[in-house]
Amino acid sequence: MAKLNYVELPVQSTETTKAFFAAAFGWDFADYGPTYAATQSGETDLGLQGDRAEWTSAPLPVIQVDDLDATLAAVTSAGGTISQPIFAFPGGRRFHFRDPNGNELAAMQPAAE
């Protein structure tokens, strides 16, 4: 079953934003390179995207699915538009899409363990 498991925020400074969330909520972050960090709670996690070239125009909700290719077909069939085709990232594969209202979301399939 598909579930919301991640929200990615475009941030001007990964380090400053990590420090804010650590102080405000006690959250720990894992670094994935110099411009990306994420919580690893196993629930709905928060990603911090500090690479301006990778920013979305708003926070990016990410939906975890069992079959990414089937989800891509379903999103397209339902009237969604693909804004970024399937790509690999540490932890799996994902694509970005816009719903009929123009909201950008992503669907991801975790890497096989």
TABEL-V359298 format. One record per backbone hydrogen bond with DSSP energy under -1.0 kcal/mol. NH is the residue of the N-H (numbers start at 1). CO is the residue of the C=O. Records with the same first field share a line. If there is no record, write none. Layout:
NH: CO / CO
This chain:
3: 64
5: 62
6: 62
7: 45
8: 60
9: 47
11: 49
17: 13
18: 14
19: 15
20: 16
21: 17
22: 18
23: 19
24: 20
25: 21
26: 22
27: 21
30: 38
32: 36
37: 48
38: 30
39: 46
45: 5
47: 7
48: 37
49: 9
50: 35
54: 51
55: 52
60: 8
62: 6
63: 106
64: 3
65: 108
71: 67
72: 68
73: 69
74: 70
75: 71
76: 72
77: 73
78: 74
79: 76
80: 75
81: 98
83: 96
84: 96
87: 94
89: 92
92: 89
93: 109
94: 87
95: 107
96: 84
97: 105
98: 81
99: 103
102: 99
105: 97
106: 61
107: 95
108: 63
109: 93
111: 91
